[in-house]
Amino acid sequence: MAFEEAGSCYIAVAGVNYGNMIKLELRRSKNEMTCEGTITLSWPGAEMFNATTMPVQKLIDGAQGVVMLDGQLAGTIIIDSRTSHGTPDSYRLDLKFRGKSSSIVDGVPDHKTGQENKQKPGQLAKKLMEGYECQLEDKSNEGRQIERFIIQEGESVERSIRRACREFGLTASENEQGNVVLTKRGEESTGGGAPLILGRNFYQWSVKKDVSPRHSKVKAKGNGIPTDKKYGKDCEEVMGEASDSFVKFKKEMHMLIDTDHDKETLGKRAKTEARRRQADALNVKLTMSTWSDEGGQLWKVGNMHMVMIPVDAVSDMLMIKEVRFVLEHDKRYAEVTLCPKEGFGDSGGSGGDSGGSKGGGGGAFSPSVG
């Protein structure tokens, strides 16, 4: 599969489109709150010897804009830095950018008391983001409340949101509009795409199988916050655990969770951690010749695809967890990294063993509550 030429690609800032770039990279990951990337522009160096103003004056640090690939919105960005390089032969600008949600990655909550009581995760996240330009899109439908949440001094808004949502099996990530989307694990997939088959859809790939992140047993220990309805044994030294039967040797992980919990929620917390580590055991990276899938849509984090690589014993429905769009002077391509959906899957329930990915060596874990 030959690489295609540049295609449609430009960055728009302050109503002006800039498309004559010699290099572009944009990366979006499920594990990170904001996208990031670089843009490179170039001119003959001699043109700048007598210049009295800098070129592309709107592309400065702090400027906001959008990145458009194949006519579709790929990111709403803020330019972090502008670095120039000059020689007699060339003048080059390197622009580094991140998504609009980068402000809550760098910034801290502006909260008067540092404590919130009886708030749903979505309500709390919205409170933590007050004053910031990016908005919250709460699609979690989570009705449970956090009895008490303490905002740690100096902790970023992003870390506070993740800490508040993690115990409820919720994930927070940035969309192409630069807003934070809150979803329940297992309900965040944006749909299924066409199968990706070696020799038909891609020719370059990498498969990593790794048992080291996995543990034979994960125990989550904690305490609840006493209330009139929940006190005594129901709040003191409660524990949940999940076991991974694929790990045949003893390798336990114990976690102390310092938030409001009971036996049920600690069981879910242990299960979430076990599933996340199970998914980390398999990573499939594919190099695609275009930025868009067979349906003409940009490769999208969260989409599900059946991946078939017989030589590496991979025949699984996997989730895209990271996409890197790359433009170079003579080609464009996308690196698509996929993992088992369990890494971002449902954290609820405490049923029997759940089968693991065949490509990851199989394996299952069973949650239990103590």
TORKOL-4160 file (C-alpha; in steps of 0.2 Angstrom, whole numbers, padded with zeros to 4 digits, m for minus):
370
<pt num="1" X="0000" Y="0000" Z="0000"/>
<pt num="2" X="0009" Y="0016" Z="m0006"/>
<pt num="3" X="0009" Y="0032" Z="0004"/>
<pt num="4" X="m0002" Y="0045" Z="m0003"/>
<pt num="5" X="0003" Y="0063" Z="m0005"/>
<pt num="6" X="m0001" Y="0077" Z="0007"/>
<pt num="7" X="m0020" Y="0079" Z="0003"/>
<pt num="8" X="m0030" Y="0092" Z="0011"/>
<pt num="9" X="m0021" Y="0099" Z="0027"/>
<pt num="10" X="m0021" Y="0117" Z="0034"/>
<pt num="11" X="m0022" Y="0126" Z="0051"/>
<pt num="12" X="m0034" Y="0141" Z="0053"/>
<pt num="13" X="m0029" Y="0155" Z="0065"/>
<pt num="14" X="m0039" Y="0171" Z="0067"/>
<pt num="15" X="m0048" Y="0168" Z="0051"/>
<pt num="16" X="m0033" Y="0165" Z="0040"/>
<pt num="17" X="m0029" Y="0147" Z="0033"/>
<pt num="18" X="m0011" Y="0142" Z="0032"/>
<pt num="19" X="m0008" Y="0127" Z="0021"/>
<pt num="20" X="0010" Y="0128" Z="0014"/>
<pt num="21" X="0018" Y="0118" Z="0028"/>
<pt num="22" X="0032" Y="0106" Z="0025"/>
<pt num="23" X="0028" Y="0095" Z="0041"/>
<pt num="24" X="0014" Y="0092" Z="0052"/>
<pt num="25" X="0011" Y="0080" Z="0067"/>
<pt num="26" X="m0004" Y="0078" Z="0077"/>
<pt num="27" X="m0006" Y="0065" Z="0091"/>
<pt num="28" X="m0022" Y="0061" Z="0101"/>
<pt num="29" X="m0022" Y="0048" Z="0115"/>
<pt num="30" X="m0035" Y="0040" Z="0126"/>
<pt num="31" X="m0023" Y="0041" Z="0141"/>
<pt num="32" X="m0021" Y="0060" Z="0139"/>
<pt num="33" X="m0032" Y="0074" Z="0142"/>
<pt num="34" X="m0026" Y="0085" Z="0127"/>
<pt num="35" X="m0020" Y="0082" Z="0109"/>
<pt num="36" X="m0002" Y="0089" Z="0105"/>
<pt num="37" X="0008" Y="0091" Z="0089"/>
<pt num="38" X="0020" Y="0102" Z="0078"/>
<pt num="39" X="0019" Y="0112" Z="0062"/>
<pt num="40" X="0034" Y="0117" Z="0052"/>
<pt num="41" X="0035" Y="0131" Z="0039"/>
<pt num="42" X="0050" Y="0136" Z="0029"/>
<pt num="43" X="0056" Y="0150" Z="0017"/>
<pt num="44" X="0073" Y="0153" Z="0008"/>
<pt num="45" X="0084" Y="0161" Z="0021"/>
<pt num="46" X="0090" Y="0176" Z="0010"/>
<pt num="47" X="0072" Y="0182" Z="0010"/>
<pt num="48" X="0073" Y="0186" Z="0028"/>
<pt num="49" X="0090" Y="0196" Z="0028"/>
<pt num="50" X="0081" Y="0213" Z="0025"/>
<pt num="51" X="0064" Y="0209" Z="0033"/>
<pt num="52" X="0057" Y="0222" Z="0045"/>
<pt num="53" X="0043" Y="0211" Z="0051"/>
<pt num="54" X="0041" Y="0193" Z="0056"/>
<pt num="55" X="0032" Y="0181" Z="0044"/>
<pt num="56" X="0014" Y="0174" Z="0048"/>
<pt num="57" X="0012" Y="0186" Z="0062"/>
<pt num="58" X="m0004" Y="0178" Z="0068"/>
<pt num="59" X="0005" Y="0161" Z="0072"/>
<pt num="60" X="0012" Y="0166" Z="0088"/>
<pt num="61" X="0013" Y="0158" Z="0105"/>
<pt num="62" X="m0005" Y="0159" Z="0113"/>
<pt num="63" X="m0014" Y="0160" Z="0097"/>
<pt num="64" X="m0029" Y="0149" Z="0095"/>
<pt num="65" X="m0035" Y="0139" Z="0080"/>
<pt num="66" X="m0040" Y="0123" Z="0072"/>
<pt num="67" X="m0032" Y="0109" Z="0062"/>
<pt num="68" X="m0041" Y="0103" Z="0047"/>
<pt num="69" X="m0036" Y="0086" Z="0039"/>
<pt num="70" X="m0046" Y="0079" Z="0024"/>
<pt num="71" X="m0058" Y="0093" Z="0026"/>
<pt num="72" X="m0062" Y="0087" Z="0044"/>
<pt num="73" X="m0059" Y="0095" Z="0061"/>
<pt num="74" X="m0044" Y="0086" Z="0069"/>
<pt num="75" X="m0041" Y="0097" Z="0084"/>
<pt num="76" X="m0045" Y="0114" Z="0092"/>
<pt num="77" X="m0028" Y="0120" Z="0097"/>
<pt num="78" X="m0018" Y="0133" Z="0106"/>
<pt num="79" X="0000" Y="0137" Z="0100"/>
<pt num="80" X="0012" Y="0134" Z="0114"/>
<pt num="81" X="0028" Y="0139" Z="0107"/>
<pt num="82" X="0036" Y="0147" Z="0091"/>
<pt num="83" X="0054" Y="0143" Z="0087"/>
<pt num="84" X="0063" Y="0150" Z="0072"/>
<pt num="85" X="0079" Y="0144" Z="0064"/>
<pt num="86" X="0089" Y="0154" Z="0052"/>
<pt num="87" X="0103" Y="0151" Z="0040"/>
<pt num="88" X="0109" Y="0159" Z="0024"/>
<pt num="89" X="0099" Y="0145" Z="0015"/>
<pt num="90" X="0083" Y="0143" Z="0025"/>
<pt num="91" X="0072" Y="0151" Z="0038"/>
<pt num="92" X="0061" Y="0138" Z="0047"/>
<pt num="93" X="0047" Y="0140" Z="0060"/>
<pt num="94" X="0043" Y="0126" Z="0072"/>
<pt num="95" X="0026" Y="0128" Z="0080"/>
<pt num="96" X="0021" Y="0117" Z="0095"/>
<pt num="97" X="0003" Y="0116" Z="0100"/>
<pt num="98" X="m0009" Y="0107" Z="0111"/>
<pt num="99" X="m0028" Y="0106" Z="0112"/>
<pt num="100" X="m0039" Y="0119" Z="0121"/>
<pt num="101" X="m0040" Y="0107" Z="0136"/>
<pt num="102" X="m0022" Y="0110" Z="0139"/>
<pt num="103" X="m0026" Y="0124" Z="0150"/>
<pt num="104" X="m0034" Y="0112" Z="0163"/>
<pt num="105" X="m0019" Y="0101" Z="0162"/>
<pt num="106" X="m0008" Y="0116" Z="0167"/>
<pt num="107" X="m0020" Y="0125" Z="0178"/>
<pt num="108" X="m0027" Y="0122" Z="0195"/>
<pt num="109" X="m0045" Y="0124" Z="0201"/>
<pt num="110" X="m0049" Y="0141" Z="0208"/>
<pt num="111" X="m0060" Y="0135" Z="0223"/>
<pt num="112" X="m0063" Y="0145" Z="0239"/>
<pt num="113" X="m0064" Y="0131" Z="0251"/>
<pt num="114" X="m0055" Y="0116" Z="0243"/>
<pt num="115" X="m0070" Y="0104" Z="0248"/>
<pt num="116" X="m0086" Y="0099" Z="0239"/>
<pt num="117" X="m0099" Y="0088" Z="0247"/>
<pt num="118" X="m0113" Y="0077" Z="0240"/>
<pt num="119" X="m0108" Y="0080" Z="0222"/>
<pt num="120" X="m0111" Y="0069" Z="0206"/>
<pt num="121" X="m0094" Y="0067" Z="0197"/>
<pt num="122" X="m0101" Y="0077" Z="0182"/>
<pt num="123" X="m0106" Y="0091" Z="0194"/>
<pt num="124" X="m0089" Y="0091" Z="0202"/>
<pt num="125" X="m0079" Y="0091" Z="0186"/>
<pt num="126" X="m0089" Y="0106" Z="0180"/>
<pt num="127" X="m0086" Y="0115" Z="0197"/>
<pt num="128" X="m0067" Y="0111" Z="0195"/>
<pt num="129" X="m0067" Y="0118" Z="0177"/>
<pt num="130" X="m0075" Y="0135" Z="0182"/>
<pt num="131" X="m0067" Y="0149" Z="0173"/>
<pt num="132" X="m0058" Y="0139" Z="0160"/>
<pt num="133" X="m0062" Y="0141" Z="0142"/>
<pt num="134" X="m0065" Y="0122" Z="0138"/>
<pt num="135" X="m0082" Y="0116" Z="0142"/>
<pt num="136" X="m0088" Y="0099" Z="0150"/>
<pt num="137" X="m0099" Y="0087" Z="0140"/>
<pt num="138" X="m0106" Y="0075" Z="0153"/>
<pt num="139" X="m0112" Y="0059" Z="0144"/>
<pt num="140" X="m0109" Y="0048" Z="0159"/>
<pt num="141" X="m0127" Y="0048" Z="0167"/>
<pt num="142" X="m0119" Y="0044" Z="0183"/>
<pt num="143" X="m0131" Y="0047" Z="0197"/>
<pt num="144" X="m0121" Y="0043" Z="0212"/>
<pt num="145" X="m0114" Y="0056" Z="0223"/>
<pt num="146" X="m0097" Y="0059" Z="0230"/>
<pt num="147" X="m0099" Y="0061" Z="0249"/>
<pt num="148" X="m0084" Y="0072" Z="0251"/>
<pt num="149" X="m0071" Y="0077" Z="0239"/>
<pt num="150" X="m0055" Y="0087" Z="0245"/>
<pt num="151" X="m0046" Y="0097" Z="0232"/>
<pt num="152" X="m0027" Y="0095" Z="0234"/>
<pt num="153" X="m0017" Y="0111" Z="0235"/>
<pt num="154" X="m0007" Y="0113" Z="0219"/>
<pt num="155" X="m0016" Y="0098" Z="0210"/>
<pt num="156" X="m0021" Y="0102" Z="0192"/>
<pt num="157" X="m0039" Y="0102" Z="0186"/>
<pt num="158" X="m0035" Y="0087" Z="0175"/>
<pt num="159" X="m0029" Y="0077" Z="0190"/>
<pt num="160" X="m0043" Y="0082" Z="0201"/>
<pt num="161" X="m0056" Y="0077" Z="0188"/>
<pt num="162" X="m0047" Y="0060" Z="0185"/>
<pt num="163" X="m0046" Y="0057" Z="0203"/>
<pt num="164" X="m0065" Y="0061" Z="0206"/>
<pt num="165" X="m0070" Y="0050" Z="0191"/>
<pt num="166" X="m0059" Y="0035" Z="0192"/>
<pt num="167" X="m0068" Y="0027" Z="0207"/>
<pt num="168" X="m0085" Y="0028" Z="0197"/>
<pt num="169" X="m0078" Y="0020" Z="0182"/>
<pt num="170" X="m0078" Y="0036" Z="0172"/>
<pt num="171" X="m0066" Y="0042" Z="0159"/>
<pt num="172" X="m0062" Y="0060" Z="0154"/>
<pt num="173" X="m0055" Y="0065" Z="0137"/>
<pt num="174" X="m0054" Y="0079" Z="0125"/>
<pt num="175" X="m0064" Y="0079" Z="0109"/>
<pt num="176" X="m0059" Y="0088" Z="0092"/>
<pt num="177" X="m0069" Y="0104" Z="0098"/>
<pt num="178" X="m0057" Y="0105" Z="0113"/>
<pt num="179" X="m0070" Y="0101" Z="0126"/>
<pt num="180" X="m0069" Y="0088" Z="0140"/>
<pt num="181" X="m0081" Y="0073" Z="0137"/>
<pt num="182" X="m0085" Y="0063" Z="0153"/>
<pt num="183" X="m0091" Y="0045" Z="0149"/>
<pt num="184" X="m0094" Y="0029" Z="0158"/>
<pt num="185" X="m0082" Y="0015" Z="0154"/>
<pt num="186" X="m0089" Y="0003" Z="0141"/>
<pt num="187" X="m0100" Y="0016" Z="0134"/>
<pt num="188" X="m0087" Y="0028" Z="0127"/>
<pt num="189" X="m0084" Y="0019" Z="0110"/>
<pt num="190" X="m0089" Y="0029" Z="0095"/>
<pt num="191" X="m0094" Y="0014" Z="0085"/>
<pt num="192" X="m0086" Y="0000" Z="0075"/>
<pt num="193" X="m0076" Y="0002" Z="0059"/>
<pt num="194" X="m0071" Y="m0009" Z="0045"/>
<pt num="195" X="m0060" Y="m0024" Z="0049"/>
<pt num="196" X="m0041" Y="m0021" Z="0047"/>
<pt num="197" X="m0033" Y="m0035" Z="0039"/>
<pt num="198" X="m0014" Y="m0038" Z="0036"/>
<pt num="199" X="m0010" Y="m0037" Z="0017"/>
<pt num="200" X="m0026" Y="m0028" Z="0013"/>
<pt num="201" X="m0027" Y="m0013" Z="0024"/>
<pt num="202" X="m0010" Y="m0011" Z="0030"/>
<pt num="203" X="0008" Y="m0018" Z="0027"/>
<pt num="204" X="0018" Y="m0011" Z="0042"/>
<pt num="205" X="0013" Y="m0016" Z="0059"/>
<pt num="206" X="0020" Y="m0020" Z="0077"/>
<pt num="207" X="0013" Y="m0031" Z="0090"/>
<pt num="208" X="0019" Y="m0031" Z="0108"/>
<pt num="209" X="0013" Y="m0044" Z="0121"/>
<pt num="210" X="0019" Y="m0041" Z="0138"/>
<pt num="211" X="0013" Y="m0050" Z="0154"/>
<pt num="212" X="0023" Y="m0038" Z="0166"/>
<pt num="213" X="0009" Y="m0025" Z="0169"/>
<pt num="214" X="m0003" Y="m0039" Z="0174"/>
<pt num="215" X="m0005" Y="m0046" Z="0192"/>
<pt num="216" X="m0012" Y="m0063" Z="0198"/>
<pt num="217" X="m0023" Y="m0053" Z="0211"/>
<pt num="218" X="m0027" Y="m0035" Z="0214"/>
<pt num="219" X="m0033" Y="m0029" Z="0231"/>
<pt num="220" X="m0041" Y="m0012" Z="0234"/>
<pt num="221" X="m0042" Y="m0007" Z="0252"/>
<pt num="222" X="m0050" Y="0008" Z="0259"/>
<pt num="223" X="m0063" Y="0016" Z="0271"/>
<pt num="224" X="m0080" Y="0025" Z="0269"/>
<pt num="225" X="m0085" Y="0042" Z="0276"/>
<pt num="226" X="m0097" Y="0038" Z="0290"/>
<pt num="227" X="m0115" Y="0045" Z="0288"/>
<pt num="228" X="m0131" Y="0042" Z="0297"/>
<pt num="229" X="m0135" Y="0027" Z="0286"/>
<pt num="230" X="m0117" Y="0020" Z="0284"/>
<pt num="231" X="m0106" Y="0018" Z="0298"/>
<pt num="232" X="m0096" Y="0005" Z="0309"/>
<pt num="233" X="m0091" Y="m0011" Z="0299"/>
<pt num="234" X="m0098" Y="m0004" Z="0283"/>
<pt num="235" X="m0085" Y="0010" Z="0283"/>
<pt num="236" X="m0070" Y="0002" Z="0291"/>
<pt num="237" X="m0056" Y="m0008" Z="0283"/>
<pt num="238" X="m0067" Y="m0013" Z="0268"/>
<pt num="239" X="m0058" Y="m0022" Z="0253"/>
<pt num="240" X="m0062" Y="m0028" Z="0235"/>
<pt num="241" X="m0051" Y="m0039" Z="0224"/>
<pt num="242" X="m0050" Y="m0046" Z="0207"/>
<pt num="243" X="m0039" Y="m0060" Z="0201"/>
<pt num="244" X="m0031" Y="m0063" Z="0184"/>
<pt num="245" X="m0030" Y="m0081" Z="0180"/>
<pt num="246" X="m0019" Y="m0079" Z="0165"/>
<pt num="247" X="m0004" Y="m0075" Z="0177"/>
<pt num="248" X="0000" Y="m0092" Z="0183"/>
<pt num="249" X="0013" Y="m0086" Z="0196"/>
<pt num="250" X="0009" Y="m0077" Z="0212"/>
<pt num="251" X="0011" Y="m0058" Z="0209"/>
<pt num="252" X="m0001" Y="m0048" Z="0219"/>
<pt num="253" X="m0004" Y="m0029" Z="0219"/>
<pt num="254" X="m0012" Y="m0020" Z="0234"/>
<pt num="255" X="m0019" Y="m0002" Z="0233"/>
<pt num="256" X="m0024" Y="0009" Z="0247"/>
<pt num="257" X="m0039" Y="0020" Z="0240"/>
<pt num="258" X="m0041" Y="0036" Z="0250"/>
<pt num="259" X="m0058" Y="0041" Z="0245"/>
<pt num="260" X="m0076" Y="0037" Z="0250"/>
<pt num="261" X="m0079" Y="0018" Z="0247"/>
<pt num="262" X="m0089" Y="0003" Z="0252"/>
<pt num="263" X="m0087" Y="m0016" Z="0248"/>
<pt num="264" X="m0096" Y="m0014" Z="0231"/>
<pt num="265" X="m0086" Y="0001" Z="0225"/>
<pt num="266" X="m0069" Y="m0006" Z="0230"/>
<pt num="267" X="m0073" Y="m0022" Z="0220"/>
<pt num="268" X="m0076" Y="m0012" Z="0205"/>
<pt num="269" X="m0060" Y="m0002" Z="0208"/>
<pt num="270" X="m0050" Y="m0018" Z="0209"/>
<pt num="271" X="m0059" Y="m0024" Z="0193"/>
<pt num="272" X="m0055" Y="m0008" Z="0184"/>
<pt num="273" X="m0037" Y="m0009" Z="0188"/>
<pt num="274" X="m0035" Y="m0027" Z="0183"/>
<pt num="275" X="m0044" Y="m0024" Z="0167"/>
<pt num="276" X="m0033" Y="m0009" Z="0163"/>
<pt num="277" X="m0018" Y="m0019" Z="0166"/>
<pt num="278" X="m0024" Y="m0034" Z="0156"/>
<pt num="279" X="m0027" Y="m0022" Z="0141"/>
<pt num="280" X="m0009" Y="m0015" Z="0143"/>
<pt num="281" X="m0003" Y="m0032" Z="0139"/>
<pt num="282" X="m0007" Y="m0031" Z="0121"/>
<pt num="283" X="m0003" Y="m0016" Z="0110"/>
<pt num="284" X="m0005" Y="m0016" Z="0091"/>
<pt num="285" X="0002" Y="m0002" Z="0081"/>
<pt num="286" X="m0003" Y="m0001" Z="0062"/>
<pt num="287" X="0004" Y="0012" Z="0049"/>
<pt num="288" X="m0010" Y="0017" Z="0038"/>
<pt num="289" X="m0007" Y="0025" Z="0021"/>
<pt num="290" X="m0021" Y="0038" Z="0024"/>
<pt num="291" X="m0028" Y="0049" Z="0038"/>
<pt num="292" X="m0045" Y="0042" Z="0035"/>
<pt num="293" X="m0053" Y="0025" Z="0036"/>
<pt num="294" X="m0063" Y="0017" Z="0022"/>
<pt num="295" X="m0078" Y="0027" Z="0026"/>
<pt num="296" X="m0069" Y="0043" Z="0023"/>
<pt num="297" X="m0069" Y="0048" Z="0042"/>
<pt num="298" X="m0053" Y="0052" Z="0051"/>
<pt num="299" X="m0046" Y="0038" Z="0062"/>
<pt num="300" X="m0054" Y="0041" Z="0078"/>
<pt num="301" X="m0049" Y="0037" Z="0096"/>
<pt num="302" X="m0062" Y="0026" Z="0104"/>
<pt num="303" X="m0067" Y="0017" Z="0088"/>
<pt num="304" X="m0068" Y="m0002" Z="0087"/>
<pt num="305" X="m0060" Y="m0012" Z="0073"/>
<pt num="306" X="m0058" Y="m0031" Z="0070"/>
<pt num="307" X="m0039" Y="m0033" Z="0068"/>
<pt num="308" X="m0032" Y="m0048" Z="0059"/>
<pt num="309" X="m0013" Y="m0052" Z="0060"/>
<pt num="310" X="m0012" Y="m0071" Z="0058"/>
<pt num="311" X="0007" Y="m0072" Z="0059"/>
<pt num="312" X="0006" Y="m0064" Z="0077"/>
<pt num="313" X="m0010" Y="m0073" Z="0082"/>
<pt num="314" X="m0020" Y="m0057" Z="0083"/>
<pt num="315" X="m0039" Y="m0059" Z="0078"/>
<pt num="316" X="m0048" Y="m0047" Z="0090"/>
<pt num="317" X="m0060" Y="m0033" Z="0091"/>
<pt num="318" X="m0048" Y="m0019" Z="0097"/>
<pt num="319" X="m0051" Y="m0001" Z="0102"/>
<pt num="320" X="m0040" Y="0013" Z="0095"/>
<pt num="321" X="m0032" Y="0021" Z="0110"/>
<pt num="322" X="m0020" Y="0033" Z="0100"/>
<pt num="323" X="m0019" Y="0041" Z="0083"/>
<pt num="324" X="m0004" Y="0050" Z="0076"/>
<pt num="325" X="m0007" Y="0060" Z="0060"/>
<pt num="326" X="0009" Y="0064" Z="0050"/>
<pt num="327" X="0013" Y="0075" Z="0035"/>
<pt num="328" X="0030" Y="0075" Z="0028"/>
<pt num="329" X="0037" Y="0083" Z="0012"/>
<pt num="330" X="0032" Y="0068" Z="0001"/>
<pt num="331" X="0020" Y="0058" Z="0010"/>
<pt num="332" X="0006" Y="0057" Z="0023"/>
<pt num="333" X="0002" Y="0043" Z="0035"/>
<pt num="334" X="m0007" Y="0039" Z="0051"/>
<pt num="335" X="0000" Y="0028" Z="0065"/>
<pt num="336" X="m0015" Y="0019" Z="0074"/>
<pt num="337" X="m0012" Y="0011" Z="0091"/>
<pt num="338" X="m0025" Y="m0002" Z="0097"/>
<pt num="339" X="m0028" Y="m0011" Z="0113"/>
<pt num="340" X="m0041" Y="m0023" Z="0120"/>
<pt num="341" X="m0057" Y="m0013" Z="0125"/>
<pt num="342" X="m0055" Y="m0019" Z="0143"/>
<pt num="343" X="m0042" Y="m0005" Z="0145"/>
<pt num="344" X="m0056" Y="0007" Z="0145"/>
<pt num="345" X="m0071" Y="m0005" Z="0147"/>
<pt num="346" X="m0085" Y="m0007" Z="0160"/>
<pt num="347" X="m0079" Y="m0007" Z="0178"/>
<pt num="348" X="m0096" Y="m0012" Z="0185"/>
<pt num="349" X="m0103" Y="m0028" Z="0191"/>
<pt num="350" X="m0094" Y="m0043" Z="0199"/>
<pt num="351" X="m0099" Y="m0058" Z="0189"/>
<pt num="352" X="m0088" Y="m0073" Z="0184"/>
<pt num="353" X="m0072" Y="m0074" Z="0174"/>
<pt num="354" X="m0071" Y="m0063" Z="0159"/>
<pt num="355" X="m0061" Y="m0069" Z="0144"/>
<pt num="356" X="m0046" Y="m0059" Z="0139"/>
<pt num="357" X="m0040" Y="m0055" Z="0122"/>
<pt num="358" X="m0034" Y="m0069" Z="0111"/>
<pt num="359" X="m0020" Y="m0059" Z="0105"/>
<pt num="360" X="m0015" Y="m0054" Z="0122"/>
<pt num="361" X="m0012" Y="m0073" Z="0126"/>
<pt num="362" X="m0030" Y="m0076" Z="0132"/>
<pt num="363" X="m0033" Y="m0075" Z="0151"/>
<pt num="364" X="m0047" Y="m0070" Z="0162"/>
<pt num="365" X="m0049" Y="m0062" Z="0179"/>
<pt num="366" X="m0063" Y="m0064" Z="0192"/>
<pt num="367" X="m0068" Y="m0050" Z="0204"/>
<pt num="368" X="m0073" Y="m0053" Z="0221"/>
<pt num="369" X="m0077" Y="m0043" Z="0236"/>
<pt num="370" X="m0070" Y="m0045" Z="0254"/>
